């Protein structure tokens, strides 16, 4: 089953591929749909080079077929040893998966105009000589290319917090450390920058409520619950709904339930009063009751119809996917950066433009620990961290705050102080105390 259509059709999705992934998610690999959405996201980053796109999608299709159909394994469970099995598989693939001529991965149905997976396509391309099929073999360079592509994909998954390690990087025997940390905890908005993000979300919602009340609530939810976009986006086999906001009948406490997150875990995030108010505002805009009922299936982020003039109009009963949500958040960040620059904070605006939607998760965690004083164990549970060591990495002050506290430091801490002790000494001499004359005391 080919998974990724050409660039012109990829974002539109494919019903047969979605059905295939939904079946995989139910029966073999629960996060197959999530991995596919992340893979599409990564492939779309290659849209400016069609040759790269074609090479990358072919490798991902082969690799994901092996993971899902051959091994029934999630990419996040791969190890170096299991990756060696994939390379062996690529060196000697099943004969049924080898084709001897190039064909398109998807074809158009002439009657309905629908894009369909091409049943003639195969992931491996063999060679013939004088009409005879040659034994299938990959060159050393082809194997290196495979590892390089998969290593880049795994690095993307690490950045998205889907994976913790890069098994392809190990096999490349690179000298640099595996999955070298890049100070992810530093990739957060400062207090000033985040205030501009929220200001931008408010202004967008006020100016175009039909489009951006939804956007405002998305930003609030991601910040307050430390969400990854993949945890709130629709994908094959999963549709976020309003009833994921749940009230504990005994305590009356509200939480936001995440049925499947990184590592296949589920968790419930404590919901603040501010977030409840944001939810109430969003639901009233949608003409719903102030808070969800326990079994409510209203989609969380409804997809808008596209009107002929290009603006969103009306609603469809379907949730937004990862790419659409990422675009909405990026729009708010860009608007916030422009507001900051308009107030003279040019450097802050430039820094904001380098941050991704995932920085909102880091920001929420950082602010809760360092500004709101929440216990590390509480933040750990809400963030879904396996270890409190991971959470404790956020226990710091931002660089701007450290600079502010350091700006008044003196090289000689006693220099310039005019304190007089009861015994008549001045603090500030090189020896620390200097006897004052009676005239100086007066």
N, C-alpha and C positions, 0 to 999 in steps of 0.2 A: 504494500500500500504506500504510494508516494504521499508525503505529508505536506510539502510546501510548494504551492503554485508559483508561477512567475510573479515578478514584482507588481505587475499591473493588476493582479488578482489576489495577492496574498492577504491584504487587510480585509477583503470582503468575506473571507472565511469560506469554508466548504462543508456542506451538510454531511457528505459521506465521511469525510475525515473526522468531523465532530462526532458522528455516531461511532466510528471506530474507536476514537479516544475515550468516549464515554463507556464503551464496553470494556476497554482495557482498565479503566479506573475502577469499574465495578468488580472485575473478575481477576485481574492479574497485578497491576501496578497502580495503587490508589492515587498517586500524584502524577499520572501520565498527562492529564489535561493541563496541569500547572506547568510541567516541564515544557509541553508544547507551546504554551503561551509565552514563556520566557524565551524559548528558542526563536519564535517569530519576532519577538522584540529585538533580539540580538541580530537576527538576519536583516531587519529593517535598518539597522545602523550601517549596513553595507550597501544601501540603496544607491549610493553615488558611484559604485563600481560594479557594473553588471557582471563582469567576469568573476570578481570575488564572490558576488552573491551566488552565482551558479555553482561555484566550487564549494562554497560553505554549505549550501542547502543539500547538495549531494552527499557530503560527508555526514551532516547531521541526520539525514534520512537513513543512511546505512547504520549509523551508530544507534539511533533511537529504535530502529527495527530490531537490532540485536538486543538492546536492553529490554524492550517491551515484549517482543514476540519470542525471541530465542531464549533469553535468560530470566524473564519476568523479574527484573531487578530495577530499582530506582537508581538514577545516576548518583544520588547522594550517598548510596551504599557501596560505591565502587572503591576498590583498593588497587594498589599497584599490581598485585598478583592477578586480580580479575581483569584489569586492563590488558595484561599480557595475553589473556584468553581471547580478548577482542582482536588483538593483532594477529593471533594465530588463525582466528576465524576469517579475517580479511585476506590472509595469505592462501587459505584453502576454503573458499565459501561453498555452500551447497550448490551443485550444478543447476538446480532449478532457479537460482537467483542470478545466473550469469546470462547476459544477452550478448549477441555478437553484431549488433548494429544499434546505432543511436536512435532513440525514439523520444518523443515528448513525454514528460511526466503526467501532464494533464491535457485533456482534449476538450473541445467544445461540442456539446450536443447540438446538432444542426436544427433539430425541431424545437427544442425548448431554450436553447441558448445557455444551458447550464454547463458549468465546468465539471468534468468528471475525471477521476483517476484513470490513467491509461492502463488497461490490463496487460498490454504488451511490454510495459516498462519493467526493467530489472535494475537493482542497485549496482551490480557489477558488470563491467564491460570487458569481454574477452576478445581474443584475436583469432583470425583464421589465416591459414597459409595454404595456397593451392587447394582451397575448398575444404581443408582439414582443420578442425578446431585444435588450437594449441593449448597445452596445459596452462591454467591460469596462474599468473605470478605477478607480484608487485615488486617494483624496484626499491632499493633502500631509500632513494629520494622520495618516492611516493609514500613510504611509511613515515618518513620524517614530516612530510606535508600533513599527513593525517594527524599526527601527534601535535603539530603546531596549531592546526585548526581547533582541535579538541581542547588543547591547553588554553587557547584564547576564549573558547566558549565556557570552560570551567571557571576561568577568572571572572567572567561576567556573572556566572551563577554565584560565585563567592561574594562579589560586590552586592548582589541582590539578597545575600544572606540565605541562599538556598543550600549551598554547600559550604563545608569548612575546609576542604582540602582540594588539591589539584592533582589527581593521580597521573594525568598525562605529563605534567611537569616533572614528576619523579622519573618517568621513563625517558624523558629527554636528557637526563643526567646533566641538567644545567648546574652551573656553579652557584647561582644565586639561591637563597633559602626558599624552601617550599612555601608558597602562598604568603610571601613576605608581607607583613602587616604594614599598612600605609596610614597608620594613625586614624583609623576610621572614626574614633571618638572625637577627633578634631573637626570632622566634617559635619558641623552643626551650625545653625544660625546663632549669632550673638543675640542678646536681649534686644538690642536696638534693631538689628536686622529682622528679627522675628516680629517685632511690633509693626514694621512696615509690611511684612507679608500679611498680617491680619488686617491691617488698614486697607491694603489692596483688595483683600477678599470682601471686606465690608463695602467698599466703593463699587466693586464689580456687581455685587448683589443688589445694591441700591440702584445702579444705572440700568442693569439688564436682569431683573429678577427672574424672568422666564428661563434664562440660561444659567445664571450664576448663583441663585439661592442654593442650587445643588452643589456648585463648586465650593461655596462658602462652608457648607456642612461637611463636605469631603475633607477639606483642610482641617477643620475643627476635629473631626473624628480621628484622622491620622495622627495629629499632634497629641490629642488627649489620651489615646489608647496605644500609642507607639506602633502604629500599624505599618506593615509593608504593603505596597500596592497590591501584591499578589494575594493578600489576605482579605481584600475588600473588592476584588475584581471578579467578574464573571468569567468562567472558563468551562470547557466541556465537562459535564458532570457536577457542576457546582454553580449555584445562583444565590448570591447574598440577598437576604430578605430582612424586613423590618423586625421580625420576631427574634432575630439574633440579639436584640436588646431585651433582656429578661430581668424581671423583678423577683427577688427571693421572697417567697411568701411568708417566711418566718421573720426575717430581719427587715424587709422592705427595701433592701439595698439593690440598686440596679447594676447590671453588668452587661458587657458586650461579649457574646459567645463567638469564638472562632473555631469552627469544627475541624479544620485541618490547617496546620501551619508547617513551618520548617521542621523537618524530621518526622512529619506525620503526626505531630502532637496536636492536641486540642487544649484550649485554655479559655478562661473567662476573665476579661479585664474589668477591673473596677471602674465604674463610670462616675465622673465628678458632677457636681450640681451645675457647673457651667456647661458641660456637655449635654446634660439633660435639657437645659434651656435652649441650647442650639438645636437639639433634636426636635423639641416642641415647636420652635420657630419654623424649621424645615417642613415638618408634617402639616402645620397649619397652612403653609404656602401650598402644599399639595392637596388641601381640603380633606385632610385626615384628622382623626381624633388626636388630642395632644400627645398621647403615648401609645405605643403598640400593644396589641392584645397578644396573649401567649402563642396563638396559632396563626398570626397574621403572615400572609405570604406576599405582601406588597413588595416589589423589588426595591432594593435600597437606593440604587442610583439608576433611574429610568433613562433609557436612551431616547433622545428627542428625534422627531422626524426632521429631515432636511427639506426645507422649502426650496422652491425653484430659484429664488434669489440668493441661495447659499447660506441663509441663516437658519438656525434651529427653530423648529416650530412644532407645537403639539407634542405628543408623547407616544411611545411604543412600549409595550409590556415586555421589555428586555433590559437587562442590566448592561452596564458598560464594562468593556474588557480592560486589560492592563494598559494597552496603548492609549485608549481614549482617556482613561483616568490620569495617566502620566502627562498627557498633553494639557489637560485642565490644570493640573498642579503647576506645570511649567509656566502656563499663562499667568498664574497668580504670582509666582516668583519673579517673573519678568516685570509685571506691573509694580510689585513691591520695590524692586531694584530701581525702577524709574522714579518712584516717589522719593526714595532715599537720595538719589542724585539730585532731584529737584530741590531738596532741602539742604544741599551742600555736602552730603555724605557720599562723595564720588567714589572713594575707595570701597566703602561698604556696598554700594551698588554693584561695583565690578566684582567683588567677592561673592555676592549673592548669585550672580549669573553663572558662577562656576559650580554651584551646588545643585544637586539633583533632588527629585522628590523624596528619595530615600533619606536625605538629610533631615527630613521632618521627624522621622523615627528617632534619630540620634538627638535631635533638639528636645523632643518631649522627654526622653529619658534624662538627658543632661539637666534640663530645667527642674524636673521633679526632684532629682537628688540634690542639686546644688542651690536651687532657689527655694523650692517648696519644702525641702527637708524631709521628704518621704523616706522611711526606712529602706535600706538596700534590699531586704528580703521581700518587701511588698513590691518594689519596682522589678525585682527579679521575676516574681510570679507573673506580673502583668506583661513584662517584656517577653516572657517565654524563654529566658536564658537557662541553659542546663546547669550552669555553675554560677555561684555568686561572684566568682573571680571575674567573670565576664562583665557583670554589672558594676563591680567595683572600679573597673577601668574608666567609668564615667565620673568617678568621684574626684572632680577637679574643678578649678575655676577656668573660665575661658581666658584665652591669651589677652584679650582686651582688658579684662578685669585684673589680670596679673600685672599688666603694664601700668594700669592706673594706680594700683597699690604700690608699685615700684618706682613711680615717677618722682616721688618726694624723698627717696632714700639718699642719705648723704654718705660720701666716702668716709668722713669722720663724723660719726653719729653725735658726738658731743659738741662739735663746732657750732658756734652761733647761739647756743642756749644760754640764757641769762638767769639761771636759777640760783637763788641764795639760800644756803642751808642755815639752820639755826646757829651753827658754830661760826658762820661768817665766811663760808667758802663759795667760790664761783665754780659752777660746772662748765667745763669747756676748754680747759688747758690741756696740753698734750698728756700730762700725767693724770688727768681726770679731775683733780681738785687743786685750786690755787687760792692761797690765802689773800683775802681782800684787805686793803688798807681801810682805816676808819673813814677816810674821806670818800672812798668808793661805796662804802656801806651807806653813807648818808646820801 
